[in-house]
Amino acid sequence: MSQPSSGQEWSDEHQRWLQRQFHEQHQRWYWMHYVAGQWVFFAWIPFDSMADTRPRTDSAAYAGAQSHHAYNGLGPTIVGTYNPGTTQPGIHYERLDHAFYVRSKDFFVPGRVFSVLFTEAAGATVTSYNSSLTYVKYGELAHTQVRRFIVVRQKKAFCYAIPIFTYKNQGTLKPGVEPNEHAIAYSWGEQPSLLQGEAQLSKDPICIVMTDNGEPLHYASRIFFGIHHPIQYNVKVKDLGYVIAAHMQNLIGYWSMENQHTTAQDVDVTAGARSEASG
């Protein structure tokens, strides 16, 4: 990248140049950053914090958790915190679960299915019976969330990946969900099925071969093609499996089709699905 132009600001926290932009449709500010030769969406700036415009991170990766809107199908960038030049040697894995660790670029091929573990501090009023709470360093409680993705395009420094949601086990029955932008995700050896009362989806089901000893996908799992996230290669991820070769053409075709226009799905529904612990 050449010398920064006016309007660009250096972030010491993220070690990158950021550019502030205003989104007319959603009437809010957001950050862009420079990746692979172009400026792309990085994070929404919180409504109540224009004075403090630094993007927030959690202990595992930046999830864009404060975002309540998609940006023309492009979700928040998921930024890894692992840096082999500055990070403590050997800490390329997630302390809470060693199955999550930094992979090479070759791992992120189209069709790869993986999950990312997000951890953020929990408030003092949370209850210990919450299954997504974990004790971390210094005995503090933290929220943990597992989010699942499928790679649809590999780039030089990151990949594009689309999410798998269950919408709290409601599938496309959840109010605000756009059924035509989804497909059933099911595990090899299982049969794809709709939930009782769920309308037939226009997109064919996508079969995923799970890793050895991996749990099968929940029957309400749905692939959402209306949004994709840039995911950097230094993010700690867990391998879940891969899409079968016979279904790859549909996977990429459905994503390309939905990527040509703005999603019709309620943006708050999508944001809510991203905050679910497992789906």
Wavefront OBJ file of the C-alpha trace (Angstrom):
o trace
v 0.000 0.000 0.000
v 1.289 3.509 -0.813
v 1.241 6.493 1.492
v -2.145 6.845 3.244
v -4.488 9.495 1.933
v -6.465 11.959 3.998
v -9.169 10.379 6.101
v -7.100 7.307 6.952
v -6.073 6.691 10.547
v -3.432 4.358 11.967
v -4.666 1.881 14.606
v -1.967 0.919 17.115
v -4.262 -1.795 18.428
v -4.707 -3.533 15.075
v -1.442 -2.409 13.446
v -3.135 -1.256 10.268
v -4.560 1.790 8.520
v -8.306 2.289 8.889
v -10.612 4.528 6.906
v -13.870 5.852 8.335
v -16.953 5.809 6.100
v -20.629 6.620 6.574
v -23.310 4.176 5.394
v -26.330 6.116 4.144
v -28.769 3.191 4.243
v -28.052 2.267 7.855
v -27.137 5.811 8.965
v -24.009 4.838 10.866
v -20.230 4.986 10.621
v -17.971 2.021 9.902
v -14.277 1.243 9.413
v -12.662 -0.062 6.234
v -9.180 -1.603 6.036
v -6.820 -2.408 3.172
v -6.646 -6.115 2.239
v -5.195 -7.722 -0.880
v -5.079 -4.483 -2.848
v -8.483 -3.068 -1.965
v -10.365 -1.289 0.814
v -12.964 -3.601 2.383
v -15.376 -3.455 5.307
v -13.714 -4.032 8.696
v -16.134 -3.116 11.511
v -19.080 -0.943 12.460
v -18.314 1.925 14.828
v -20.553 1.668 17.936
v -23.437 4.138 17.961
v -22.540 5.452 21.415
v -18.813 5.767 20.863
v -17.912 8.122 18.043
v -15.339 9.668 20.356
v -13.646 6.276 20.748
v -13.533 4.969 17.203
v -11.126 2.096 17.724
v -12.582 -1.272 16.634
v -13.048 -3.724 19.508
v -11.543 -7.207 19.723
v -12.014 -10.225 21.970
v -9.362 -12.622 23.265
v -9.614 -15.033 20.342
v -10.461 -12.992 17.249
v -12.357 -9.931 16.178
v -15.933 -11.029 15.580
v -17.645 -7.751 14.803
v -19.987 -8.605 17.666
v -21.128 -5.023 17.949
v -22.398 -5.028 14.377
v -26.150 -5.149 13.890
v -26.148 -4.884 10.111
v -24.630 -6.575 7.110
v -22.896 -4.510 4.458
v -24.113 -5.489 0.988
v -23.652 -9.153 1.901
v -20.189 -8.558 3.355
v -19.978 -9.364 7.054
v -17.412 -8.104 9.562
v -13.825 -9.215 8.985
v -12.671 -11.903 11.407
v -9.147 -10.936 12.427
v -6.743 -13.317 14.134
v -4.509 -12.175 16.971
v -1.725 -14.713 16.424
v 1.516 -13.248 15.068
v 4.472 -15.654 14.814
v 6.888 -12.742 15.102
v 5.541 -11.285 18.347
v 3.316 -13.914 19.981
v 4.675 -16.149 22.738
v 6.191 -19.277 21.095
v 3.820 -22.242 20.967
v 0.673 -20.199 21.573
v -0.766 -20.827 18.126
v -3.674 -22.726 19.625
v -6.713 -21.698 21.697
v -6.078 -22.260 25.413
v -9.729 -23.125 26.078
v -9.726 -25.861 23.404
v -6.526 -27.041 21.729
v -8.501 -28.276 18.695
v -8.629 -24.607 17.662
v -5.274 -23.557 16.239
v -3.707 -21.533 13.431
v -3.640 -23.373 10.098
v -1.786 -22.730 6.857
v -3.401 -21.008 3.889
v -3.754 -24.415 2.205
v -6.325 -25.412 4.839
v -8.797 -22.755 3.658
v -9.816 -24.296 0.344
v -13.362 -23.869 -1.016
v -15.672 -26.361 0.652
v -13.684 -26.546 3.903
v -15.942 -26.449 6.965
v -14.508 -25.087 10.205
v -15.466 -23.345 13.412
v -14.054 -20.338 15.244
v -14.120 -19.949 19.019
v -14.829 -16.444 20.284
v -14.210 -15.437 23.874
v -15.138 -12.173 25.589
v -15.333 -11.097 29.206
v -18.625 -11.790 30.989
v -20.319 -9.257 33.241
v -20.299 -9.540 36.999
v -23.998 -10.464 37.115
v -23.839 -13.586 34.913
v -24.843 -16.947 36.375
v -22.420 -19.866 36.458
v -24.944 -22.376 35.091
v -24.750 -20.794 31.642
v -23.150 -23.512 29.488
v -21.298 -20.957 27.364
v -19.399 -19.543 30.343
v -15.820 -20.610 31.037
v -13.286 -19.668 33.720
v -10.164 -18.198 32.154
v -6.979 -16.596 33.504
v -7.270 -14.975 36.957
v -10.522 -16.878 37.574
v -12.659 -14.516 35.518
v -15.755 -15.710 33.672
v -15.886 -15.374 29.906
v -18.551 -15.957 27.275
v -17.526 -18.481 24.627
v -19.242 -18.890 21.272
v -18.562 -21.373 18.490
v -19.405 -20.201 14.983
v -19.259 -22.407 11.908
v -18.269 -21.429 8.376
v -17.752 -22.873 4.897
v -15.007 -21.479 2.658
v -16.303 -20.256 -0.705
v -13.251 -18.398 -2.038
v -9.560 -18.419 -1.186
v -7.638 -15.136 -1.400
v -3.999 -14.221 -0.807
v -4.264 -13.096 2.822
v -7.756 -14.245 3.770
v -10.687 -16.323 2.576
v -14.378 -15.612 2.153
v -16.613 -17.931 4.164
v -20.371 -18.226 4.660
v -22.002 -19.164 7.972
v -24.009 -22.168 9.096
v -26.817 -21.214 11.507
v -29.536 -23.135 13.332
v -31.344 -19.934 14.408
v -31.762 -21.405 17.889
v -32.909 -24.720 16.403
v -35.735 -23.017 14.486
v -34.165 -23.238 11.029
v -35.890 -20.959 8.523
v -39.017 -20.905 10.695
v -37.437 -18.147 12.764
v -39.260 -14.850 12.085
v -37.265 -12.572 9.790
v -35.252 -15.367 8.168
v -35.337 -15.430 4.355
v -35.778 -19.140 3.394
v -34.778 -18.679 -0.259
v -31.296 -17.552 0.793
v -30.648 -20.798 2.685
v -29.929 -24.458 2.070
v -30.055 -27.411 4.447
v -26.622 -28.503 5.708
v -26.480 -32.158 6.694
v -23.820 -34.712 7.608
v -22.721 -37.573 5.372
v -24.700 -40.667 6.332
v -27.683 -38.615 7.473
v -30.747 -37.540 5.491
v -31.565 -33.856 4.887
v -34.884 -32.943 6.437
v -37.080 -29.927 6.991
v -38.475 -29.028 10.377
v -42.169 -29.535 10.956
v -43.939 -26.588 9.321
v -40.816 -25.408 7.475
v -41.435 -24.522 3.825
v -39.568 -26.292 1.047
v -36.301 -24.477 0.282
v -35.484 -23.490 -3.286
v -31.820 -24.468 -2.877
v -30.794 -28.126 -2.765
v -29.298 -29.528 0.480
v -25.514 -29.496 0.908
v -23.820 -32.614 2.319
v -20.786 -32.310 4.587
v -18.345 -35.089 5.471
v -17.506 -34.547 9.134
v -14.035 -35.195 10.541
v -13.332 -38.454 12.345
v -15.106 -38.488 15.717
v -16.848 -35.254 14.779
v -20.429 -34.767 15.889
v -23.042 -34.712 13.103
v -24.638 -31.394 12.248
v -27.807 -30.418 14.073
v -30.914 -31.198 12.019
v -31.820 -27.475 11.988
v -28.489 -26.414 10.415
v -28.957 -24.032 7.511
v -26.318 -22.456 5.263
v -26.930 -18.725 4.834
v -25.731 -17.534 1.421
v -26.762 -13.908 1.959
v -23.609 -12.903 3.840
v -19.928 -13.796 3.672
v -17.069 -12.928 6.005
v -13.428 -12.200 5.174
v -11.502 -14.486 7.556
v -7.779 -13.970 7.986
v -5.467 -16.966 7.960
v -4.021 -16.298 11.413
v -7.367 -17.048 13.096
v -7.434 -20.130 15.333
v -9.927 -22.576 13.848
v -11.169 -26.136 14.321
v -11.528 -28.473 11.353
v -15.090 -29.798 11.030
v -14.991 -31.439 7.603
v -15.653 -30.641 3.963
v -18.470 -30.352 1.426
v -18.686 -33.386 -0.864
v -17.381 -32.823 -4.393
v -20.770 -33.483 -5.992
v -22.277 -30.522 -4.107
v -19.473 -27.985 -4.636
v -20.961 -26.572 -7.836
v -24.230 -25.831 -6.049
v -22.424 -24.356 -3.028
v -20.373 -21.886 -5.067
v -23.223 -21.208 -7.485
v -25.694 -20.365 -4.719
v -23.183 -18.039 -3.066
v -22.343 -16.305 -6.357
v -26.039 -15.838 -7.101
v -26.856 -14.291 -3.714
v -23.695 -12.184 -3.838
v -25.084 -10.292 -6.833
v -27.734 -8.494 -4.802
v -28.413 -7.290 -1.274
v -29.846 -9.858 1.117
v -33.572 -9.610 1.843
v -33.092 -11.067 5.315
v -33.690 -8.896 8.359
v -30.227 -7.712 9.380
v -31.039 -7.952 13.084
v -31.931 -11.626 12.643
v -28.533 -12.276 11.089
v -26.776 -10.377 13.874
v -28.733 -12.360 16.453
v -27.741 -15.646 14.822
v -24.068 -14.640 15.017
v -24.418 -14.191 18.778
v -25.776 -17.691 19.367
v -23.400 -20.002 21.210
v -23.499 -22.749 18.597
v -25.594 -21.745 15.730
l 1 2 3 4 5 6 7 8 9 10 11 12 13 14 15 16 17 18 19 20 21 22 23 24 25 26 27 28 29 30 31 32 33 34 35 36 37 38 39 40 41 42 43 44 45 46 47 48 49 50 51 52 53 54 55 56 57 58 59 60 61 62 63 64 65 66 67 68 69 70 71 72 73 74 75 76 77 78 79 80 81 82 83 84 85 86 87 88 89 90 91 92 93 94 95 96 97 98 99 100 101 102 103 104 105 106 107 108 109 110 111 112 113 114 115 116 117 118 119 120 121 122 123 124 125 126 127 128 129 130 131 132 133 134 135 136 137 138 139 140 141 142 143 144 145 146 147 148 149 150 151 152 153 154 155 156 157 158 159 160 161 162 163 164 165 166 167 168 169 170 171 172 173 174 175 176 177 178 179 180 181 182 183 184 185 186 187 188 189 190 191 192 193 194 195 196 197 198 199 200 201 202 203 204 205 206 207 208 209 210 211 212 213 214 215 216 217 218 219 220 221 222 223 224 225 226 227 228 229 230 231 232 233 234 235 236 237 238 239 240 241 242 243 244 245 246 247 248 249 250 251 252 253 254 255 256 257 258 259 260 261 262 263 264 265 266 267 268 269 270 271 272 273 274 275 276 277 278 279
